[in-house]
Amino acid sequence: MATSDSWREQTEMPDFTAGGRLAVKVNEKGSYANFDWTHQNQVQTIDVNTPLGNTVGQLCQDGQGVLAVDGKGQVYQAASAEALSEQLLGYALPVQYLDVWANGQWVKNAPYQILPDGRLQQFEWTITRRLKEDGTPRILQLESPKLSLRLVFDQITYSKSSGAAGQCAARAGA
C-alpha cells in the first residue's frame, strides 16, 4: 500500500461508486460507521450505515446545494456541505471536496501546499491518501486542529458519465 504523493490539479470528476468504513474523531472521542458513496451526473450521495447495514443518514450534494436525510426521514438543507455538517454535527466537514481529494487532486482555484512528506494541505485540512495496488484509493485521511476523518475504501468502481447533471433523489421530497 503506497502513499500517493502525486497530487494534481482538479479536473472533471469521473462517476464512481464506492463503499467502506469511516471514522470521525473529535476531542479523542470517535464515531464509526459504514458508507456507500455514489458520484453520478455531478450528484454526490453518501449513505451512512450501521455495521448491520441500516442507513442512519444520507448526505447529498447537487447543483442546488446540499441536503441530509436522517434515519427518520427528516430532511435538512443548506448551501454547502460544511454549513450543513456544522448545523447537524457541530463541526464543519469538507464533504464537498472528498471526491476531489480521494482522486488525488487539490481543489482548483484554492490555495494549497504539498508538504515534504507528500501530504496535501488545503483549507484547514492535511490530507493523506493511500492507494491499493491498482491505484484506486484505499485510505483517505483528513486531519484538522479540531478533528480527523478517515475513510477506508473496501471497493471503488469508476464508470463513464451518463449525461447531464442530475439532482438528489431526496430533493423531490424536500
Disulfide bonds with the S-S distance in Angstrom:
Cys60-Cys168 2.06
